[in-house]
Amino acid sequence: MQGISRRGLLKTGAAAGVLGLTGMPLRAQTRGGKLTAGLSGANTSDSWDGRTHSDLFMIASAQGSVFDSLTEIAADGSLKGELAESWEASADAKTWTFNLRQGVTFHNGKAFGADDVIESLQIHVAEGAKSAAQPIVAAIAEMTKITDNQVQFVLENGNADFPYLMSDYHLLMYPAGQIEEAIAQGIGTGLYQVQSFDPGVRMVATRYADHYKGDSAGFFDEIEYIAINDNTARMNALMTGQVDAINRIDFKTEALLRANPALRIQEVTGNQHYTFPMLTDTAPFNDVNVRRALKYGINRQEMVDKILLGHGMVGNDTPIGPANQFFASDMEQLEYDPDQAKFYLQQAGLDSIDIDLSASNAAFEGAVDAAQLFQASASGAGININVIQEPADGYWSNVWLKKPFCACYWSGRATEDWMFSTSYEAGVPWNDSQWDEKDSARFQELLVTARAELDTDKRREQYTEMQQILRDDGGVLVPMFANYVQAVNNRISSPDTVGNLWQMDNGRMAERWSVA
């Protein structure tokens, strides 16, 4: 993780260059023109409700274009203010005061202020709300409007990463008293104003006049995002000039893209990882020995070689990746070992086991092939995996979090606590292994302790132990970390440093790129 340290963040809340607006890029930008991108991750159920966003199409359309959050992760990994101009914390990192940017208006003309912040955050903990950001907001004990331009948050427990969490793409700022209307129409404070939105099909927006970021961001007059979930169709759209950029290139046809002089490929190493979560509250995955047998029954290097074609690295059953500050790079690597897999199966009282594994390329490109590779490698240990190829449409609503064993992908998070609290904390909505406090007491204890720890060395020890617990006992197989590999037409210029938190420059290509 590059940028200011968390201890430094606490001490220098209003430091210029850290909490200010995104500065001018190193190279001169051309104003005007249009960006057309073909993006995967779209669904017919998409909306401007940030609580529901889970993949690139809506991340890029919402936080990356039409809406803003309080803070922003810059392309180099540092933390910047967006709608928050600066902030400061108490010594125990429990009370945070955010100073809001003045002179900001929503696209309907309403002035932005403290009421908007409080109401926008409260919807994530409203009764019946289903939001992946619920754990972040639920950790706030009190939200107080001090002035129109200042909000104070008192947390249940200290959290040194709190300003980072406010950059979560679910935490969009809406106009107070008009949130339903804003969700229906796409009314935000972002650089681009919605002109049309057809869920699962297309989004068109134009540059919002007199935006508070001025000339330092948002260089296109118009953006058009076209939903192209099919990998082949997305590649063809770029090759034929129908779109200027695409995410998730097809590695099997990568050579065709590289041979085209009008195109260039961006490859960024981040924390994106492909997974096979197991519901640990469901037999047979409630037995840690069955989980361990599966961990030794998967050939991780084979998946990196055959699924990623080398565009990534072997995983070690933890979501903390090479772009995280406390990535345990020297932790002993779990290796493919059928004999060890058999041993743990016998510890579970079994000679063999039959397991269904649900997969679709909607989870990640090559997920079905990866599941079949897993099927082949595990068979030598008496683990008989039945690969169920699920339809792409509805995969995230009908399979993930519902089927006991499935394929999944995560983009990762900028901080360890952010990742863990999103998907591994007991009881959170996106805990896709249903790892509870009884099964992971030590992990859950460390999660709370490390969150408030300001000593970097102690934090490193705590997060290393948490990664070891996940590797040995956790309910999620993480066989590989995948680089972000995307392609862009040379008529579009992009900065030398491209964000690695999400695809397509953290989803902010409309803000950071320009016509060449």
Helices and strands as residue ranges (DSSP letters): H 6-11, E 34-39, G 50-52, H 56-61, I 62-66, E 71-73, E 79-81, E 84-89, E 95-100, H 114-122, G 123-125, H 134-138, E 140-147, E 150-155, H 162-165, H 179-185, E 192-198, E 202-207, G 214-216, E 222-227, H 231-239, E 245-246, G 251-253, H 254-259, E 263-268, E 273-277, H 288-296, H 300-306, E 312-314, H 338-347, E 353-359, H 367-379, E 383-389, H 395-398, E 408-410, H 416-423, H 441-452, H 456-473, E 476-482, E 484-489, E 492-493, H 503-506, H 509-512, E 514-515
